[in-house]
Amino acid sequence: MGKMVRKDDDSFSNIELGAGCGNFGEQFHPKCYLTEEDINVGARCGNAGHIHFYCSAYATGCAENRFDTVIMSNPHGYGFNDVSNAERLIEELYRILRTGAIGKIIIVCNDTNRFCSPDRVIKRLNDDLGFVHIRRPIMVENINPAVDYPGFEFRQTNGILPAFPNKRITIDVIK
């Protein structure tokens, strides 16, 4: 399976969940594990060796207090679409972020993606779940991918069509 590495390599301080066909986390956040739930992603994308290990975003199998940053690039099929999945996701992210520091959840997305639109993320964390371990307000920035992430081609989960993120959500988690 390409460049599989051990999940307990302490030199990796960041993790991208649902990397899909890209290596966004690895390219823009040093020492970043690329993960994916779909073991067939490499065949679909033509780059079978880019994923470090396979896991669900809801149950990574990583140790508690493990990472500084969790990255999600335009997640599809998991995230903040409904309350129960948002709760499962935020519990897992909180569990794997380091204690004693401000961890970061960075979501690069398109504001029309129902799994991660800024309005939906803010509603889930503030209203639906009332998650108390985050610094408010949640930061939402407009982005231009060509400027903010030069040379990176965002692709949809089919591996072919381009994706056009226009927002970056940064959630500071306090443990």
Secondary structure as a PSIPRED ss2 file (coil, helix, strand):
# PSIPRED VFORMAT (PSIPRED V4.0)

   1 M C   1.000  0.000  0.000
   2 G C   1.000  0.000  0.000
   3 K C   1.000  0.000  0.000
   4 M C   1.000  0.000  0.000
   5 V C   1.000  0.000  0.000
   6 R C   1.000  0.000  0.000
   7 K C   1.000  0.000  0.000
   8 D C   1.000  0.000  0.000
   9 D C   1.000  0.000  0.000
  10 D C   1.000  0.000  0.000
  11 S C   1.000  0.000  0.000
  12 F C   1.000  0.000  0.000
  13 S C   1.000  0.000  0.000
  14 N E   0.000  0.000  1.000
  15 I E   0.000  0.000  1.000
  16 E E   0.000  0.000  1.000
  17 L C   1.000  0.000  0.000
  18 G C   1.000  0.000  0.000
  19 A C   1.000  0.000  0.000
  20 G C   1.000  0.000  0.000
  21 C C   1.000  0.000  0.000
  22 G C   1.000  0.000  0.000
  23 N C   1.000  0.000  0.000
  24 F H   0.000  1.000  0.000
  25 G H   0.000  1.000  0.000
  26 E H   0.000  1.000  0.000
  27 Q H   0.000  1.000  0.000
  28 F H   0.000  1.000  0.000
  29 H C   1.000  0.000  0.000
  30 P C   1.000  0.000  0.000
  31 K C   1.000  0.000  0.000
  32 C E   0.000  0.000  1.000
  33 Y E   0.000  0.000  1.000
  34 L E   0.000  0.000  1.000
  35 T E   0.000  0.000  1.000
  36 E E   0.000  0.000  1.000
  37 E C   1.000  0.000  0.000
  38 D C   1.000  0.000  0.000
  39 I C   1.000  0.000  0.000
  40 N C   1.000  0.000  0.000
  41 V H   0.000  1.000  0.000
  42 G H   0.000  1.000  0.000
  43 A H   0.000  1.000  0.000
  44 R H   0.000  1.000  0.000
  45 C H   0.000  1.000  0.000
  46 G C   1.000  0.000  0.000
  47 N C   1.000  0.000  0.000
  48 A C   1.000  0.000  0.000
  49 G C   1.000  0.000  0.000
  50 H C   1.000  0.000  0.000
  51 I C   1.000  0.000  0.000
  52 H C   1.000  0.000  0.000
  53 F E   0.000  0.000  1.000
  54 Y E   0.000  0.000  1.000
  55 C C   1.000  0.000  0.000
  56 S E   0.000  0.000  1.000
  57 A C   1.000  0.000  0.000
  58 Y C   1.000  0.000  0.000
  59 A E   0.000  0.000  1.000
  60 T C   1.000  0.000  0.000
  61 G C   1.000  0.000  0.000
  62 C C   1.000  0.000  0.000
  63 A C   1.000  0.000  0.000
  64 E C   1.000  0.000  0.000
  65 N C   1.000  0.000  0.000
  66 R C   1.000  0.000  0.000
  67 F E   0.000  0.000  1.000
  68 D C   1.000  0.000  0.000
  69 T E   0.000  0.000  1.000
  70 V E   0.000  0.000  1.000
  71 I E   0.000  0.000  1.000
  72 M E   0.000  0.000  1.000
  73 S E   0.000  0.000  1.000
  74 N C   1.000  0.000  0.000
  75 P C   1.000  0.000  0.000
  76 H C   1.000  0.000  0.000
  77 G C   1.000  0.000  0.000
  78 Y C   1.000  0.000  0.000
  79 G C   1.000  0.000  0.000
  80 F C   1.000  0.000  0.000
  81 N C   1.000  0.000  0.000
  82 D C   1.000  0.000  0.000
  83 V H   0.000  1.000  0.000
  84 S H   0.000  1.000  0.000
  85 N H   0.000  1.000  0.000
  86 A H   0.000  1.000  0.000
  87 E H   0.000  1.000  0.000
  88 R H   0.000  1.000  0.000
  89 L H   0.000  1.000  0.000
  90 I H   0.000  1.000  0.000
  91 E H   0.000  1.000  0.000
  92 E H   0.000  1.000  0.000
  93 L H   0.000  1.000  0.000
  94 Y H   0.000  1.000  0.000
  95 R H   0.000  1.000  0.000
  96 I H   0.000  1.000  0.000
  97 L E   0.000  0.000  1.000
  98 R C   1.000  0.000  0.000
  99 T C   1.000  0.000  0.000
 100 G C   1.000  0.000  0.000
 101 A C   1.000  0.000  0.000
 102 I E   0.000  0.000  1.000
 103 G E   0.000  0.000  1.000
 104 K E   0.000  0.000  1.000
 105 I E   0.000  0.000  1.000
 106 I E   0.000  0.000  1.000
 107 I E   0.000  0.000  1.000
 108 V E   0.000  0.000  1.000
 109 C E   0.000  0.000  1.000
 110 N C   1.000  0.000  0.000
 111 D C   1.000  0.000  0.000
 112 T C   1.000  0.000  0.000
 113 N C   1.000  0.000  0.000
 114 R C   1.000  0.000  0.000
 115 F C   1.000  0.000  0.000
 116 C C   1.000  0.000  0.000
 117 S C   1.000  0.000  0.000
 118 P H   0.000  1.000  0.000
 119 D H   0.000  1.000  0.000
 120 R H   0.000  1.000  0.000
 121 V H   0.000  1.000  0.000
 122 I H   0.000  1.000  0.000
 123 K H   0.000  1.000  0.000
 124 R H   0.000  1.000  0.000
 125 L H   0.000  1.000  0.000
 126 N H   0.000  1.000  0.000
 127 D H   0.000  1.000  0.000
 128 D H   0.000  1.000  0.000
 129 L C   1.000  0.000  0.000
 130 G C   1.000  0.000  0.000
 131 F C   1.000  0.000  0.000
 132 V C   1.000  0.000  0.000
 133 H C   1.000  0.000  0.000
 134 I E   0.000  0.000  1.000
 135 R C   1.000  0.000  0.000
 136 R C   1.000  0.000  0.000
 137 P C   1.000  0.000  0.000
 138 I C   1.000  0.000  0.000
 139 M E   0.000  0.000  1.000
 140 V E   0.000  0.000  1.000
 141 E E   0.000  0.000  1.000
 142 N E   0.000  0.000  1.000
 143 I C   1.000  0.000  0.000
 144 N C   1.000  0.000  0.000
 145 P H   0.000  1.000  0.000
 146 A H   0.000  1.000  0.000
 147 V H   0.000  1.000  0.000
 148 D H   0.000  1.000  0.000
 149 Y C   1.000  0.000  0.000
 150 P C   1.000  0.000  0.000
 151 G C   1.000  0.000  0.000
 152 F C   1.000  0.000  0.000
 153 E C   1.000  0.000  0.000
 154 F C   1.000  0.000  0.000
 155 R E   0.000  0.000  1.000
 156 Q C   1.000  0.000  0.000
 157 T C   1.000  0.000  0.000
 158 N C   1.000  0.000  0.000
 159 G C   1.000  0.000  0.000
 160 I C   1.000  0.000  0.000
 161 L C   1.000  0.000  0.000
 162 P E   0.000  0.000  1.000
 163 A C   1.000  0.000  0.000
 164 F C   1.000  0.000  0.000
 165 P C   1.000  0.000  0.000
 166 N C   1.000  0.000  0.000
 167 K E   0.000  0.000  1.000
 168 R E   0.000  0.000  1.000
 169 I E   0.000  0.000  1.000
 170 T E   0.000  0.000  1.000
 171 I E   0.000  0.000  1.000
 172 D E   0.000  0.000  1.000
 173 V E   0.000  0.000  1.000
 174 I E   0.000  0.000  1.000
 175 K C   1.000  0.000  0.000
